[in-house]
Amino acid sequence: MRRVVFVAVLSSDGRLALVADDLSGVLPRWVLPSGSVRATETYREAAVRVLLNAVGAMPVRGGTVEGCRWAQVPVPVGRSRREAHVFIYRLAAAGAPPGHLSWGATCWAGPEQWQELCTRCDLPDVDVLLTGYLEWWIPDGRITLGP
């Protein structure tokens, strides 16, 4: 089973940091930054590692909501079993977000673009998770994403 973390970094004005995926193609597909969880790490420790690789010393605040996409059984043909967690962070600095993070090419997407992330990252309802977090109607703690 693969264990994966996704990091949702939100700017002070509610835009989300997206990075170009590593698939070959003419146009980049913008996705949430992610990484594999090492054998000795918790999901939260892996998320902090992925976050630090991206923002370095830039001050951020950790969110109180964690989205979870539990591993499905049976696994669709041609796919590996995967469990994913989404951790939310906010940039502490007000104003426009930086144009470039350490991940490489960075796009700052508004809420109207978030629904596309559901299919690109295989995270059903990630747009609802982020909206609920920003609008304060999702409770603190773990939230299950999708079926």
Steps between C-alpha positions, in 0.01 A plus 500: 500500500626847412463772765489852356463850643370805319577851622246777447671837550254790507595866463350771723246580227383136472690389191653153483859417397510249216806352332551354154482121502787297358302342218624573151274709284465832327330681789568440867222362716478689826473278809547515876859444613540146629747244621525142618499420869818327610480177700600672826286813456148591600281672242543832681882467511503429125279804435738723698794364299321569169400846623853592612636393162263749341490806720827474693508762774182675385265520802187283477220394734372143505127445457286296737327298229652190337342343192533122470448280197509149645639212296233335287439127482487350244752700300404590141696306238833661415515713816680457830327525833549853636410685817529879485475780753465873427652751743408868482743785568457877479774746408544729799590806292221720365498625145567337168644147517852443365516427129739210543542237771778243528280237332562676170228653286220619727146604413270664757145385433178651625208289627338489157789281379507255791242253371742386229737380774258224596578297188861606445607401853244218540365676807120512488357802682836672555337820370227467764762436769688819410185710468366372832831573668509858371134562580529337846216247458713183506584385855855454620654155461505231232248520218445206262523592130282315251341159526 
